[in-house]
Amino acid sequence: MDTMSNNTRRWYQEMFLLISCLVILNGCTKENTSPAKITPIGTPGQNVVWMQNNAFVPNTLTVPENTTVMWTNKDYGPHTVTSTKNIFSSGTIANGATYTYLFTAPGSYSYYSSLDTTMTGTIVVLNTAQ
């Protein structure tokens, strides 16, 4: 003799069907895991470099000596500002955060992001005594 009623059996079958559909639907969704590009609004101000869309903007900045340059991270992911000659290093800069450095000597200062070495830039410091 069957101990499970028809109504109970039907309930289990419906629950099995519902759960199966949910599992299948969950496996069919594709999540976009690539970081979105941020569209710039305006341009960086004087003596400012933006980290945006995995690039330094502007790529080259020319300033007089004794100028403080500010980098602002406008990307979703973190970046760094790291001198190729170990003169300055920002550490990790989160989205929305800034880093500043005072350039006191004339010269050309190349830098990159240690978290994305394809990101490179240059600060050119002019001698104001000439």
N, C-alpha and C positions, 0 to 999 in steps of 0.2 A: 504494500500500500504506500502511496506517495504521501510524504509528510509535508511537502511544500505545496501551498495552495496555488492555484493558477494566477491569482492576483499578485502574490509575492514573487512568483517566477517572472511574471511580466514586468514587475517593478525592477528586478535585478537586470533583466535584459535591456530595459530602457536606460538604466544607469550605465551599463556597460557601453551601450551605443553612444550616449552622451559623452562619457569620458573619452572614448575612442575618437570621436569627432574633435573634441578639444585638443587632444594630443596631436592629431593630424594638422589642425589649423595652426597650432603653435609652431610646428615644424615647417610650415609653409611661409611664415612671415620672414622677411629678410630685413635685418636691421642694418642701417647705413652706419658703419663704424669709422668711415674716413672723416677726418676733421673738416669742418666747413670753412670755406674761405671767408674772411672778413672784408667787406667792402669799405675802403677808406672814406671817411667823411672829412673833407678838407685835406690839408697838408700839414706836416710837422712845422712847428714854429721855429723861430731863429734859435740855433744851437741845440736843436732837438732832433733825435733820431728815433723813428718808430720801428719796432719789431712787428712786422705784419705780413701775413701770407708767407711765412718762412723766409723773410728777407729783411734786410736793414734798409730803411727808407729815410733819407737818401742813402745811397750806397757809399758815396764819398761826401764828406762835409768839410768845408774849409773855414777855419776860425782864426782870429788873432790869438797870440799867446796870452796866458792868464785868463782863459775863457773856460767856464764850466759847461760841459756838454751833458745833456740829460737824455737817457734812453728810456723809452716807454714801451712796455710790452702790450701790444694791441692784438696779439694772437691768443687763441684759446689755450694753447699749450705753453709750458715754461721754456725759457731761453736763458742764455748767459751772454755776457759781454766779456770776452777774454782776449787780452792782448797776445799777439803772436810772440812778443819778446818778454812776456811775464812782467809787464809794467803795471797793469791793472787787471782786476778780475772781479766781476760782480757777484759771483755765486749765482744761485738759481733765482731768476726773476719770474714771478708768477704773473698771470694775466692781470693787467691793470696796474701792476707795480712799476716802479721806476728805479733807475740807478744813475748817479751822477759822478763825474770825474773832472777834476780841474787840470787842464793842460797848461803847464807853466813854461815849457821849453819848445822852441820851434822844431819841426820835423814832421815825418809821416808816420802815423801810428796805425798799423793794420790790426784788425781784431776779427773774431769769429764767435759763433755760439758753440760751446763745447757739447751741447745737446743735439746740434744739427750742424755739422762741420761744413755743409754746403752754404751756410749763411756766413758771408764775410762782408767786411766793410773797412773803410779807411777814414781816419780823421787827419786832415792836413792842417798843421799849426804854423801860421806865418809869423815871422819875426817883425814885431811892430817898431823896433828901434831903427830900422833902415829907412 
